[in-house]
Amino acid sequence: MLRNFELIVYKSYADLKAEAERSYLGFVWWLLEPVLYLGAFYVLFVLVLQRGGDRDFVPFFLCGTVVWKWFDSAIRGGSHAIAANNGLFQQVYVPKYIFPVISLLGSTARFLVVFFVFLLFLLVYGKSPAATWLAAPMVMLTEFCLLVGLTMLVSAITPFLPDLRAAIEHGMMLLFFLSGVFFDIHTAPERVRDYLVLNPMAVVIDEYRNVLLRGIWPNWERLLLVFVFSLVIGYLALSILRVFDRQYGKVRFS
């Protein structure tokens, strides 16, 4: 177990370092890439669709996109996690659950940098720190647990169903528009809102906004439900990875 932990830490660090060295900008790209991503949606929703009349919309919107970007990059990375390391486990046995965890840690490291910049933006924008900011790590931990389960699940299934990657690509865009990234789920009609809150990411994004923007302590019951859902998904994913552990080496990755 200790050896697996050491492998996760070392491989995560090595992958991040290699990623930085593949571009001239290095670690600066970690900031530049999400800034371009946020800028594209800012132009669309704030400038083109004129959603920026309310001054509070800008931090509201950016909070949603920063949180969503972590989720998006983690799931997409998880769908390729095992295939990308095919060469490694063909040479030496490695428990397959390690690879989605490594991929997730890389996404998390990049998210933490962007999240810190977002907090600085809030301060510059005039948002004073509130006591509720202390609850942000708990919301972050809840999302991390959700990502552990979902990342392992997609990584466990996609090697056997490679076409699922295309479905994930399209599904993530649909989920983006259903997660309240650019709208407040509380303003949706009640019959629609009841369905929106079934989406764990809609709940998580709303709780980030509660603690960072609204000065409201998180709804612990909702976070607990997301956490329990994460445990169920994580257990299912880990079971699949263990049952088919030796089968991944026989899959032909394109």
ZIHU-V212159 format. One line per field, one symbol per residue. ss: DSSP state (~ for helix, > for strand, _ for the rest). phi: phi as a letter, one per 20 degrees, with the letter a starting at -180 (. if undefined). burial: I if it has 16 or more other C-alpha atoms within 10 Angstrom, else O. A space follows every 50 residues. Layout:
# ZIHU-V212159
ss->???
phi->???
burial->???
This chain:
# ZIHU-V212159
ss->_~~~~~~~~~~~~~~~~~~~~______~~~~~~~~~~~~~~~~~~~~~__ _____~~~~~~~~~~~~~~~~~~~~~~~~~~~~~_~~~~~~_____~~~~ ~~~~~~~~~~~~~~~~~~~~~~~~~_____~~~~~~~~~~~~~~~~~~~~ ~~~~~~~~_____~~~~~~~~~~~~~~~______~~~__~~~~~~~___~ ~~~~~~~~~~~~~~_____~~~~~~~~~~~~~~~~~~~~~~~~____~~~ ____
phi->.fffffffffffffffffffffcfemfffgefffffffffffffeeefel eefegffffgffgfffffgffffffffffdffffdgffffebfcgfffff fffffffffffffffffffffffffoeegdgfgfeggffffffffffgff ffffffeffecgffffffgffffffgfddmfdbeffefggfeffefffeg fffffffgfgfedemdffefffffffffgffffffffffffffdgeeffe feee
burial->OOOOOOIIOOIIIOOIOOOIOOOOOOOOOIOOOIOOOIOOIIOOIIOOOO IIOOOOIIIIIIIIIIIIIIIIIIIIIIIIIIIOOIOOIOOOOOOIIIII IIIIIIIIIIIOOIIOOIIOOIOOOOOOOOOIIOIIOOIIOIIIIIIIII IIIIIIIIIOOOOIIOOIOOOIOOIIOIIIIIIIIOOOOOOOOOOIIOOI IIIIIIIIIIIIIOOIIIOOOOIOOIIOIIIOIIOIIIOIIOOOIOOIIO OOOO
